[in-house]
Amino acid sequence: MVFDFLRRNAGATVPESKASATGPVVAYHGAGRVAWSPRDTVSLTRTGFSGNPVGFRSVKLIAEAAAALPLVLQDRIQRYDVHPVLSLVQRPNMAQGRAELMEALYGQLLLSGDAYVEAVAGEAAVPLELHVLRSDRMKVVPGNDGWPIGYEYTVGARKHRFDTTGTQSPICHIKSFHPQDDHYGFSPMQAAAMAVDVHNSASRWSKALLDNAARPSGALVYSGTDGHGAMGDDQYRRLSEEIEANYQGARNAGRPMVLEGGLDWKPMGFSPSDMEFQKTKESAAREIALAFGVPPMLIGIQGDATYANYQEANRAFYRLTVLPLATRVASVLSDWISQFSGEALELKPDLDQVPALSAERDAQWARVASADFLTDAEKRALLGLPALPYGEDDG
């Protein structure tokens, strides 16, 4: 594991061993997932992804865009066109390709703040297969020094324990930054939870209004000619049946109500205009998109004038949201896979094949190519390319 050199008991032959003084305290933080009252991963996924179009589209947009980015593998000397790690990433298992596995990984990370990748070991130096595990089923098992010593995967009444105390961990845990938890990440869906509730409540209110459009909030007040305010049973039953038959439902929306003598309509509650219903819903949608880093223009939210046009919004989306996420995930994966192969490999997105960044790429290449005071080696370094073999650099 990459943190083995930080363990307090790492190797008896080492003359000195260092560890954080807060390590033993972290172990007593708790073995379960951090509690966000009803904001657990399953509930947030149900309400914010499966039951909310803005959250669904935001997650799908980021996950699909990041998964579609081409990946390159290189070390300090060369960039590989053929390598066992590239073959593994291209075909991680028999059921999924690279794009499918990466989309599932990014989706889990966005929805829960955590993503877990399992490596199936084989006879070769690299893993035989890679699988993305559901984050809501995984639990970190911390050791006495605060570092994870295992992961527990639970499905129903069955549990499987992954041991991570060896030099090669079968689990790669990718997590977002969480300021109040030592073992689990913080997801954008948790930050957008209140906006999701507002947006879903507004949608339910709209649906209920359509289903019961001709029965607005109010009361029919009856005052008889003799001064009594009570209806007879037959009158009450006939009035209820008439309202249900002639004034309820979307088909009867806006139909005027004819009141007989003694009946008076007293409105109650607020109208949609009083509540600024549409503005409230649009504001909640913007907050959801903001939490995920998606420009509202890209998901059809009108009235956003932050970007001059769609192309600028798309470029900002890739530069500020997709690329930082994909670069960090690829870096963690390459470091983890390097434990198996023993090679210092770097896996990263190929920015030269991102259409949204073509204008920036052309400008950068033109600036670097026109810099005559730079050698070819320095130009390649500025462009993120590996150095040429010794003797091939004429700069």
N, C-alpha and C positions, 0 to 999 in steps of 0.2 A: 504494500500500500504506500502511496506517496507520502504519508505522514509518519511512516515508521521511524524515521530518524528523529522525530520529536517525542517519541515515547520515552517515558521515564525508565523503563526497563529494557531499552533497546540495546542488547549486546553486552555481555559481561566483560568483554575484552576492551571496551572503550574506556579510556582513562577518565573521561568526564562525560556526563550526560546532563542535558538541560531540558527543562520542561516549564510550561507556564505555571505560575504559582496558583492560578485559579482553576487548573485542570481538575483536581479532586473535587472541587465545589461543583463544577459543571456536571459531574456524574449524578448528582442528586437532583438535577433539574426535573427529572421525570422521564419515564420510558415511552409515554404516549405522545400523540400529536397535540400541538398547542391547541387549546380550546378557545374558539371564537364564538362562544354562546351558540346560536344556531348557524354560525358561519362555517360549518365544516365543509370539507371538499365535496362530499356527495350532494349536500343541499345547494351549495353554490353552483355546482355543475348543472343541477336540475333546473334551477331558477334563472341562472345567468347565461347558460349556454343552450340547453335544450328548450328553455321556455322564453328566451328573449332574442329577438332577431338582431339587435345591435351587438349584443355580446357574442352571439353565434358568428356573425359576419366578421367581427373584429378578430376573433381567434382563428377562424378559417383563413382570413386574409393574410395574417402574419405567418401562420404555420405553413400554408401552401407556398407563400413567397420564399420563406427561409428554406424549406425543403427542396425547392426547385433550383437553388443556387448550386452551380457546379463546384466541386471540391477538388483541390490540388494537394498533392503530397510532395514534400521536399524536405531536405536536410540542409546543412550549411554548404554543401557542395553541389548538389544537383536537384533537379525536379524530376520526379519519377513518372513515366508513362505506364509502366507495368510494375506492380508490386503486390505482394500478398495482402497488405493492408488495404490497397485500393480495391482488390477483388472482394475482400470481406465487406467493405463499405458499399460496394456496388450491388452485392447480393448477400445481405446479412443473414438471411435464413430462407428456407424453402417456400415460405408463404408470403414474404414481403421483399420488395426491392428497396433501393436506397430512398427514393422519394416517400414511399409509404412508411418506412420505419422512421425517417426523420420527421415526417408530419406528425406521427403519433408522439414522438419525443417532444417536439415543440408544443403540441397541444397539451400534454400532461404538465409541462413546465408553466404554461400560461394559465391553466385552470387551477393548479394546486400549488405552484411555486417550487415543485420538486419533480424531477424526472429520474427514473432508475433504468439502467441498461444492464441486462444480464449477459455474461459471456459464457458460452458453452465451450469448454476446453477440449482440444483434440490433440493429436500427436504432433501437429505442426507448431511452429513458434508463435503463431497468431491464433486467436480463438477460432473455433470452427463455425460458430454462429453467434449472432447478436439478437437479443429480444428486448423490447421495451415492456416494462412491467407497470401495472396500474399503481399509481402513487397512493390512492386511497386504501390499498390493501397492504402497503409496506409500512413497517415500523422500525425505527433505528434502535439498536441495542447498544447503549454506551457502556464503556468499561470504567474501571476505577480511576483512570486518568482523564476521563472526559471524552476521549476519542472513541468513535464507533468501533466495536469489536465484532459486529454482525448486524444482519438485517433479517427481520422476520416477516414473511409473506403469508397472509392469512386469507383463505377462501372458505367461507362458511365455518365449519368446525375443524378444518384441516389447516395445519401450519407447516411451513418449511423454513428452516434456519440457514442463512448464508453466513459462513464464517469468513471474516475479512482480516484475520490476524496474520495470515501468511504474506509473502512478498507479492503475490499476485491476487488481487481482490476480484472475486467473480462479479461484483456489483460496482457499477459506476454511478455515483450519486451526484447529479447536477442540481443545484438549488439556486434560487434567487436570494438576494440579500434580504435578511430579516433582522431588524435591530433588536428584537426582543426574544429571539429563539436561537438556541445553540445548534440545533440539529435539523431544523426544517426551514424551508424558504417561504417567502411572502409572495403571493400571487397578485397580479393586477385585478383578478376577479374579486379578491377580498377588499381592495381599495375602492372598487366600483360597486360594492354590495348595496349601499344605500341608494345610489342612482338606479341600480337594477330594480330594487323594490319599488321606487317611484314610477319607473317606466312600466313595470308589470301591472301596478295598481291602476295606472292611467289606461292601459289597454283593457283591463277587466272592467273598469268603469264604462269605457266606451262600448264594450260588448253588451254589458247589462243595459245601457241606454238604448241600444238598437233593439234588443230583445223586448224591452218594455217601454218603447218610446212614447206611447200615448198615455202612460200612467206616471206623470212626473211627480216629483216629491211635493206633496201637499195633502190637504184634507178637505173632505166635503162636510160642511157643517149644516145640520138640519135644525130648523126651528119651525115647529108646527104653528098652525093658526090659533090654537088654543093656549099657546105659550109654553107648551111642553117641548123639550128637546130630544125626545126619544122616538125612534121609528118603530113601527110594528115589525114583526118577524117577516111577514109577507113582503112589505115594502123593502126591507133591508136585503132580502134574498133576491128580489127582482132587480134592484139597483146593482148588486154585485154581479149578477149574471149578465146584465146589459153592458157593464164596463168590460168584463172579460171577453164578451162576444164582439163588441164594436170598437173598442178603443185600445186594447192591448196588442202588442206585436209590432214588428217593423212595417207590416203592410198598412197599418192604420196610423203610422207616424204623422203627426201634425193635423190629424182630423179634429175638428172642433167638437167640443163636448156641449150638448144641449142639456141644461139643467131645468128641472121642474120647479114649481113654486115651493119655497121653503128651503131650497138647497143653495148653498153659497160655497164657492171655491176659495180656499185659503192656501196660497202657495207657501211652501216651506223649503228650506235648503237654498243652495246657490245654483245658479245657471252656469253652463260651461263658460260663458263670457266673463261672469263674475270670478270664476276660479282661474281665468287665463289658462284654460285646460291645455290648449295646443302648445303654448309657450312653455308650460311646465314639462310637458312630454319631450319637446325638442331639447330643453335644457338638460334633462336627464340623459337623453341619448348622447349629447355632446360630452357629458361627464364620463359616460362609459367608454366612448371612443378615446377621450383624453387619457383615461387610466391605462389603456392598452397602447397608446402612442400611435393611433391611427388618425390621420387627418379626416375630419368629418366629411369633407367633400368626396372622399373615396368610397364612402358607404352610403351616399345619397342623402346626406343631411344638408338641406338647402340653407342659404343665408350666411354661409361662412365665407368671409372675405379675407382670411389670413393669407392665402396664397393667390397669386395672380391668375393661375390657370391650373388645369388638371395635371399637366406635365410637371409643374413645380411641386405640387402636392405629392405626386408619386415619387419624385426624386427625394423629397424630404422624408417620405415614409421609408424608403430603402436606406437612406443615409443615417437616419436617427433611430430607427426601430429595428429593421430587419437585419442589417449588417452587424450592428453590435451584438445582437442576440446570436446570430449564426457564427460569428467569430469566436465568441466565448464558448459556445457549445462545442465547436470543432476543436478548440484548444484543449478543453477538458477531455474530450474523447481521445485525441492523439496522445496526450500524456498518459492516459489510462492504458491504451493499447500498447504503448511503448514498454510498459511493464512486462508484457508477454514476449515481445520481439527482442527487447534489449537494445533497440536502436533509438537514437534521438531524432524522432520524426516530428514534423509539423504538418498538421492538416488544417487547411484554411479555405475560405471561399475564394473563388477565382473572380476577382472584380472585373477583369477584362471581358467577361462574358455576361455581364449584367446590363441588359439593354437600357434600363432606367438611368444608368450612370455613364452612358456613352459620351455625352457632351463633356462631362468632367474628365473622363479618361482621355479623350482626344486632346483637351487643353493641357493636361498634365504631361502627356507624351511629347507634345510640341514644345513645352517649356524645357523639359529635360533634354530633349534632342538638340535644342538650340544653345544649350549651355556648353560652350566650347572649353571652358576652364575646368570641366569635370572629365575624369577618365571614364572609360567604359565600365569599369568595375564600380565606380561611384554612381554612375547612372543606373546600373542594374540594381544596386542597393536601394536607391531612392524609389525605384519602381517595384520593390519587393521581390525581385528575381534572385535566384541563387547565383553565386559567383561562378565565372567560367573556370574550367580546369586550368591548372598552371601552364603557362606558355601560350594560351589562346587569347589573352588580353593584350591588345596592342596599345592600350592607353598608357 
